[in-house]
Amino acid sequence: MSEDTPAPEPAPEPPPEPPTEPEPQSEVEAEVERKPRRRGRTTLLIAVAAVLGVLAGAGTGYKIQQDRPETPLPPLAQPKLVQPAGAAAPAAPLTVADDHLVKTDGDLRKLLLERPKGAKDPTVPVPGDGWLLLADYAGEFRDPSHMFRDLSTHAFRRAVGTAWGGDDHTDIDIRLVQFRDQKTTFAIELLQGQQGYMTDAKHADNEGTAIPGDRDGRVWVYSQPETKEGYEPLYRARGLARRGDIFMDIWIYSSDPISAATIMDVSKRQLERL
């Protein structure tokens, strides 16, 4: 293009469009934007009417049930119990052999195993005529004061004992201790306490042997004799059991070994008398 040619003029810009007016909002939308709508009286009246309707329906139902006649319940599936006619026949009284209290409430010394014929007096005689004071029985233990307190606070009633000796330097000691076990069971506790330490090495050092036919009675033969300088070895065996409120404690001492059959025989015969 030469310098003499005029430049084309720019095209004119189109005129601006007129602004569009916003569409008018509906009455519902304008109301929501301004503020929440208040509840009028109509809603309250409807709620009250609903409550009254429920109460009226409940009262009507109760009135209908009240006016209906009573309907008897169906019979039970269990058959009717038959009551015996008259009083039952009185129970027959127990015989002396069957009544345990006749034995245990009498002279407790009569329940002790009798000394065999030809038996000698023991090395350590039983004090008195067979009855043992609480202090006498407690004095046979390693800690007499502890045993005295334990027995005196656990319904101790009475104790008896007997003893005899044989030609083979053997002594047999038997003790029966009775408690007032109406509210306590200390006869069982004493038995379990004495049996509890018999398996220790300082005592029998073995499990012992159960007495046949008895629930918790056992006998022990000490595994080792008691030795002391200047004395012969002392062999020992012990039997422990219980009958009701009576605790049974039997000891056998000998300078010769003691068989399990010996302590078992004495223990079984003493239990039979209880």
VEXLOTI-142064 format. One record per residue (C-alpha): residue number from 0; x, y, z; chain. Coordinates in nm, 3 decimals, padded with zeros to 5 digits, always signed. Each point is the difference from the previous one (the first is absolute). Layout:
N
+-----+---------+---------+---------+--------+
| num |       x |       y |       z | cadena |
+-----+---------+---------+---------+--------+
| NUM |       X |       Y |       Z |      A |
...
+-----+---------+---------+---------+--------+
//
This chain:
274
+-----+---------+---------+---------+--------+
| num |       x |       y |       z | cadena |
+-----+---------+---------+---------+--------+
|   0 | +00.000 | +00.000 | +00.000 |      A |
|   1 | +00.141 | +00.346 | -00.101 |      A |
|   2 | +00.021 | +00.292 | +00.227 |      A |
|   3 | -00.269 | +00.182 | -00.208 |      A |
|   4 | -00.266 | -00.264 | +00.076 |      A |
|   5 | -00.209 | +00.101 | +00.304 |      A |
|   6 | -00.034 | -00.253 | +00.293 |      A |
|   7 | -00.345 | -00.148 | +00.054 |      A |
|   8 | -00.199 | +00.142 | +00.287 |      A |
|   9 | -00.086 | -00.234 | +00.292 |      A |
|  10 | -00.352 | -00.139 | +00.021 |      A |
|  11 | -00.223 | +00.171 | +00.255 |      A |
|  12 | -00.063 | -00.195 | +00.333 |      A |
|  13 | -00.358 | -00.123 | +00.048 |      A |
|  14 | -00.207 | +00.194 | +00.255 |      A |
|  15 | -00.024 | -00.163 | +00.350 |      A |
|  16 | -00.306 | -00.210 | +00.073 |      A |
|  17 | -00.241 | +00.145 | +00.251 |      A |
|  18 | +00.023 | -00.166 | +00.349 |      A |
|  19 | -00.251 | -00.275 | +00.061 |      A |
|  20 | -00.222 | +00.043 | +00.301 |      A |
|  21 | +00.007 | -00.286 | +00.257 |      A |
|  22 | -00.293 | -00.230 | -00.008 |      A |
|  23 | -00.237 | +00.065 | +00.288 |      A |
|  24 | +00.013 | -00.269 | +00.274 |      A |
|  25 | -00.310 | -00.183 | +00.093 |      A |
|  26 | -00.181 | +00.085 | +00.318 |      A |
|  27 | +00.103 | -00.324 | +00.168 |      A |
|  28 | +00.376 | +00.041 | -00.065 |      A |
|  29 | -00.004 | +00.363 | +00.116 |      A |
|  30 | -00.174 | -00.098 | +00.321 |      A |
|  31 | +00.260 | -00.268 | +00.080 |      A |
|  32 | +00.292 | +00.234 | -00.051 |      A |
|  33 | -00.133 | +00.269 | +00.227 |      A |
|  34 | -00.069 | -00.184 | +00.326 |      A |
|  35 | -00.137 | -00.328 | +00.126 |      A |
|  36 | -00.369 | -00.042 | +00.001 |      A |
|  37 | -00.161 | +00.020 | +00.342 |      A |
|  38 | -00.229 | -00.277 | +00.121 |      A |
|  39 | -00.352 | +00.109 | +00.022 |      A |
|  40 | -00.281 | -00.116 | +00.226 |      A |
|  41 | -00.108 | -00.266 | -00.247 |      A |
|  42 | +00.291 | -00.232 | +00.082 |      A |
|  43 | -00.061 | +00.027 | +00.375 |      A |
|  44 | -00.367 | -00.082 | -00.038 |      A |
|  45 | +00.079 | -00.310 | -00.206 |      A |
|  46 | +00.248 | -00.129 | +00.263 |      A |
|  47 | -00.248 | +00.050 | +00.286 |      A |
|  48 | -00.273 | -00.177 | -00.197 |      A |
|  49 | +00.232 | -00.300 | -00.061 |      A |
|  50 | +00.080 | -00.036 | +00.371 |      A |
|  51 | -00.366 | +00.020 | +00.097 |      A |
|  52 | -00.082 | -00.261 | -00.260 |      A |
|  53 | +00.253 | -00.247 | +00.143 |      A |
|  54 | -00.129 | +00.049 | +00.355 |      A |
|  55 | -00.359 | -00.040 | -00.109 |      A |
|  56 | +00.083 | -00.324 | -00.186 |      A |
|  57 | +00.181 | -00.148 | +00.302 |      A |
|  58 | -00.287 | +00.083 | +00.235 |      A |
|  59 | -00.255 | -00.152 | -00.238 |      A |
|  60 | +00.201 | -00.323 | -00.030 |      A |
|  61 | +00.035 | -00.033 | +00.376 |      A |
|  62 | -00.376 | +00.055 | +00.045 |      A |
|  63 | -00.079 | -00.273 | -00.255 |      A |
|  64 | +00.229 | -00.251 | +00.174 |      A |
|  65 | -00.148 | +00.086 | +00.341 |      A |
|  66 | -00.359 | -00.061 | -00.117 |      A |
|  67 | +00.080 | -00.343 | -00.150 |      A |
|  68 | -00.074 | -00.310 | +00.215 |      A |
|  69 | +00.295 | -00.182 | +00.162 |      A |
|  70 | +00.143 | -00.288 | -00.202 |      A |
|  71 | +00.136 | -00.296 | +00.206 |      A |
|  72 | +00.360 | -00.104 | -00.071 |      A |
|  73 | +00.063 | -00.340 | -00.162 |      A |
|  74 | +00.090 | -00.283 | +00.242 |      A |
|  75 | +00.368 | -00.069 | +00.075 |      A |
|  76 | +00.174 | -00.285 | -00.180 |      A |
|  77 | +00.128 | -00.141 | +00.333 |      A |
|  78 | -00.234 | -00.255 | +00.158 |      A |
|  79 | -00.165 | +00.091 | +00.324 |      A |
|  80 | +00.200 | -00.092 | +00.309 |      A |
|  81 | -00.164 | -00.256 | +00.223 |      A |
|  82 | +00.016 | +00.079 | +00.369 |      A |
|  83 | +00.037 | -00.301 | +00.231 |      A |
|  84 | -00.291 | -00.066 | +00.226 |      A |
|  85 | +00.088 | +00.053 | +00.364 |      A |
|  86 | +00.341 | +00.047 | +00.163 |      A |
|  87 | +00.298 | -00.217 | -00.085 |      A |
|  88 | +00.093 | -00.282 | +00.231 |      A |
|  89 | +00.261 | +00.101 | +00.262 |      A |
|  90 | +00.356 | -00.106 | -00.075 |      A |
|  91 | +00.131 | -00.293 | +00.196 |      A |
|  92 | +00.253 | +00.101 | +00.268 |      A |
|  93 | +00.364 | -00.079 | -00.070 |      A |
|  94 | +00.155 | -00.294 | +00.174 |      A |
|  95 | +00.300 | +00.041 | +00.225 |      A |
|  96 | +00.222 | -00.140 | -00.274 |      A |
|  97 | -00.128 | +00.252 | -00.257 |      A |
|  98 | -00.021 | +00.311 | +00.217 |      A |
|  99 | +00.337 | +00.171 | -00.020 |      A |
| 100 | -00.077 | +00.241 | +00.285 |      A |
| 101 | -00.063 | -00.286 | +00.244 |      A |
| 102 | +00.364 | -00.099 | -00.041 |      A |
| 103 | +00.170 | +00.336 | -00.025 |      A |
| 104 | -00.200 | +00.176 | +00.274 |      A |
| 105 | +00.065 | -00.272 | +00.255 |      A |
| 106 | +00.322 | -00.095 | +00.176 |      A |
| 107 | +00.263 | +00.063 | -00.267 |      A |
| 108 | +00.245 | -00.233 | +00.174 |      A |
| 109 | -00.221 | -00.296 | -00.093 |      A |
| 110 | +00.073 | +00.068 | -00.367 |      A |
| 111 | +00.373 | -00.048 | +00.050 |      A |
| 112 | +00.153 | -00.321 | -00.128 |      A |
| 113 | +00.037 | -00.242 | +00.288 |      A |
| 114 | +00.344 | -00.103 | +00.114 |      A |
| 115 | +00.084 | -00.352 | -00.115 |      A |
| 116 | +00.037 | -00.271 | +00.257 |      A |
| 117 | +00.348 | -00.025 | +00.143 |      A |
| 118 | +00.090 | +00.356 | -00.107 |      A |
| 119 | +00.251 | +00.184 | +00.217 |      A |
| 120 | -00.006 | +00.354 | +00.122 |      A |
| 121 | +00.136 | +00.245 | -00.254 |      A |
| 122 | +00.330 | +00.178 | +00.032 |      A |
| 123 | -00.186 | +00.331 | +00.034 |      A |
| 124 | -00.329 | -00.062 | +00.182 |      A |
| 125 | -00.316 | +00.195 | -00.073 |      A |
| 126 | -00.071 | +00.252 | +00.275 |      A |
| 127 | -00.312 | -00.052 | +00.208 |      A |
| 128 | -00.261 | -00.270 | -00.069 |      A |
| 129 | -00.022 | +00.050 | -00.375 |      A |
| 130 | -00.141 | +00.354 | -00.004 |      A |
| 131 | +00.245 | +00.256 | -00.136 |      A |
| 132 | -00.006 | +00.366 | +00.092 |      A |
| 133 | +00.043 | +00.247 | -00.281 |      A |
| 134 | +00.341 | +00.094 | +00.139 |      A |
| 135 | +00.103 | -00.368 | +00.014 |      A |
| 136 | -00.087 | -00.064 | -00.364 |      A |
| 137 | +00.152 | +00.328 | -00.121 |      A |
| 138 | +00.318 | -00.084 | +00.195 |      A |
| 139 | +00.062 | -00.297 | -00.232 |      A |
| 140 | +00.080 | +00.236 | -00.290 |      A |
| 141 | +00.322 | +00.186 | -00.078 |      A |
| 142 | -00.170 | +00.337 | +00.060 |      A |
| 143 | -00.242 | -00.060 | +00.290 |      A |
| 144 | -00.102 | +00.366 | +00.040 |      A |
| 145 | -00.097 | +00.032 | -00.366 |      A |
| 146 | -00.198 | -00.324 | +00.005 |      A |
| 147 | -00.171 | +00.099 | +00.325 |      A |
| 148 | -00.119 | +00.331 | -00.148 |      A |
| 149 | -00.107 | -00.167 | -00.324 |      A |
| 150 | -00.207 | -00.269 | +00.170 |      A |
| 151 | -00.154 | +00.226 | +00.266 |      A |
| 152 | -00.124 | +00.249 | -00.262 |      A |
| 153 | -00.146 | -00.268 | -00.228 |      A |
| 154 | -00.267 | -00.167 | +00.214 |      A |
| 155 | +00.215 | -00.261 | +00.175 |      A |
| 156 | -00.233 | -00.225 | +00.199 |      A |
| 157 | +00.202 | -00.285 | +00.153 |      A |
| 158 | +00.279 | -00.250 | -00.061 |      A |
| 159 | +00.083 | -00.351 | +00.113 |      A |
| 160 | +00.299 | -00.226 | -00.043 |      A |
| 161 | +00.135 | -00.347 | +00.063 |      A |
| 162 | +00.338 | -00.170 | -00.043 |      A |
| 163 | +00.167 | -00.337 | +00.050 |      A |
| 164 | +00.332 | -00.171 | -00.057 |      A |
| 165 | +00.108 | -00.333 | -00.146 |      A |
| 166 | +00.278 | -00.250 | +00.045 |      A |
| 167 | +00.185 | +00.128 | -00.307 |      A |
| 168 | +00.065 | +00.345 | +00.150 |      A |
| 169 | -00.297 | +00.149 | -00.183 |      A |
| 170 | -00.239 | +00.263 | +00.136 |      A |
| 171 | -00.341 | +00.085 | -00.147 |      A |
| 172 | -00.164 | +00.334 | +00.084 |      A |
| 173 | -00.358 | +00.089 | -00.102 |      A |
| 174 | -00.165 | +00.340 | +00.033 |      A |
| 175 | -00.362 | +00.095 | -00.072 |      A |
| 176 | -00.083 | +00.371 | -00.004 |      A |
| 177 | -00.360 | +00.120 | -00.029 |      A |
| 178 | -00.122 | +00.345 | -00.105 |      A |
| 179 | -00.327 | +00.189 | +00.011 |      A |
| 180 | -00.042 | +00.002 | -00.376 |      A |
| 181 | -00.360 | +00.124 | -00.017 |      A |
| 182 | +00.122 | +00.331 | -00.148 |      A |
| 183 | +00.360 | -00.085 | -00.090 |      A |
| 184 | +00.183 | -00.294 | -00.157 |      A |
| 185 | +00.327 | +00.012 | +00.189 |      A |
| 186 | +00.030 | -00.378 | +00.018 |      A |
| 187 | +00.052 | +00.005 | -00.377 |      A |
| 188 | +00.236 | +00.298 | +00.019 |      A |
| 189 | +00.212 | -00.167 | +00.268 |      A |
| 190 | +00.019 | -00.320 | -00.204 |      A |
| 191 | +00.105 | +00.184 | -00.315 |      A |
| 192 | +00.252 | +00.210 | +00.190 |      A |
| 193 | +00.167 | -00.304 | +00.155 |      A |
| 194 | +00.002 | -00.194 | -00.325 |      A |
| 195 | +00.138 | +00.299 | -00.189 |      A |
| 196 | +00.351 | -00.016 | +00.146 |      A |
| 197 | +00.040 | -00.379 | +00.017 |      A |
| 198 | +00.157 | -00.013 | -00.347 |      A |
| 199 | +00.281 | +00.240 | +00.100 |      A |
| 200 | +00.356 | -00.127 | +00.028 |      A |
| 201 | +00.004 | +00.082 | +00.373 |      A |
| 202 | -00.294 | -00.234 | +00.057 |      A |
| 203 | -00.114 | -00.314 | -00.185 |      A |
| 204 | +00.153 | +00.112 | -00.330 |      A |
| 205 | -00.253 | -00.197 | -00.207 |      A |
| 206 | -00.361 | +00.018 | -00.120 |      A |
| 207 | -00.128 | -00.266 | +00.237 |      A |
| 208 | -00.281 | -00.250 | -00.069 |      A |
| 209 | -00.375 | +00.060 | -00.009 |      A |
| 210 | -00.211 | -00.197 | +00.247 |      A |
| 211 | -00.231 | -00.227 | -00.207 |      A |
| 212 | -00.366 | +00.096 | +00.024 |      A |
| 213 | +00.074 | +00.338 | +00.158 |      A |
| 214 | -00.033 | +00.329 | -00.186 |      A |
| 215 | +00.298 | +00.193 | +00.138 |      A |
| 216 | +00.182 | -00.225 | +00.249 |      A |
| 217 | +00.366 | -00.087 | -00.064 |      A |
| 218 | +00.289 | -00.177 | +00.171 |      A |
| 219 | +00.373 | +00.071 | -00.023 |      A |
| 220 | +00.315 | -00.192 | +00.084 |      A |
| 221 | +00.292 | +00.237 | +00.044 |      A |
| 222 | +00.266 | -00.054 | -00.263 |      A |
| 223 | +00.288 | +00.050 | +00.245 |      A |
| 224 | +00.021 | -00.069 | +00.375 |      A |
| 225 | +00.065 | +00.276 | +00.247 |      A |
| 226 | +00.359 | -00.023 | +00.123 |      A |
| 227 | +00.162 | +00.153 | +00.305 |      A |
| 228 | +00.345 | -00.059 | +00.144 |      A |
| 229 | -00.009 | -00.251 | +00.284 |      A |
| 230 | -00.345 | -00.139 | -00.096 |      A |
| 231 | -00.125 | -00.272 | -00.228 |      A |
| 232 | -00.164 | +00.107 | -00.327 |      A |
| 233 | -00.369 | +00.080 | +00.047 |      A |
| 234 | -00.231 | -00.114 | -00.279 |      A |
| 235 | -00.337 | +00.172 | -00.034 |      A |
| 236 | -00.336 | -00.045 | -00.176 |      A |
| 237 | -00.315 | +00.209 | +00.011 |      A |
| 238 | -00.368 | -00.034 | -00.091 |      A |
| 239 | -00.234 | +00.299 | -00.047 |      A |
| 240 | -00.374 | -00.007 | -00.068 |      A |
| 241 | -00.333 | +00.152 | +00.100 |      A |
| 242 | -00.352 | -00.112 | +00.081 |      A |
| 243 | -00.250 | +00.285 | +00.015 |      A |
| 244 | +00.121 | +00.245 | +00.265 |      A |
| 245 | +00.266 | -00.238 | +00.140 |      A |
| 246 | +00.363 | +00.022 | -00.111 |      A |
| 247 | +00.208 | -00.322 | +00.028 |      A |
| 248 | +00.378 | +00.007 | +00.050 |      A |
| 249 | +00.200 | -00.324 | +00.042 |      A |
| 250 | +00.375 | -00.035 | +00.053 |      A |
| 251 | +00.219 | -00.310 | +00.011 |      A |
| 252 | +00.357 | +00.019 | +00.133 |      A |
| 253 | +00.248 | -00.287 | -00.011 |      A |
| 254 | +00.370 | -00.075 | +00.011 |      A |
| 255 | -00.057 | -00.231 | -00.298 |      A |
| 256 | -00.135 | +00.089 | -00.346 |      A |
| 257 | -00.381 | +00.026 | -00.017 |      A |
| 258 | -00.196 | -00.149 | -00.287 |      A |
| 259 | -00.279 | +00.188 | -00.177 |      A |
| 260 | -00.234 | -00.291 | +00.078 |      A |
| 261 | +00.042 | +00.059 | +00.375 |      A |
| 262 | -00.104 | +00.366 | +00.002 |      A |
| 263 | -00.274 | -00.076 | -00.254 |      A |
| 264 | -00.149 | -00.274 | +00.219 |      A |
| 265 | -00.010 | +00.218 | +00.313 |      A |
| 266 | -00.150 | +00.294 | -00.192 |      A |
| 267 | -00.274 | -00.208 | -00.162 |      A |
| 268 | -00.103 | -00.162 | +00.327 |      A |
| 269 | -00.018 | +00.336 | +00.175 |      A |
| 270 | -00.213 | +00.148 | -00.282 |      A |
| 271 | -00.241 | -00.292 | +00.026 |      A |
| 272 | -00.072 | +00.092 | +00.362 |      A |
| 273 | -00.093 | +00.353 | -00.108 |      A |
+-----+---------+---------+---------+--------+
//
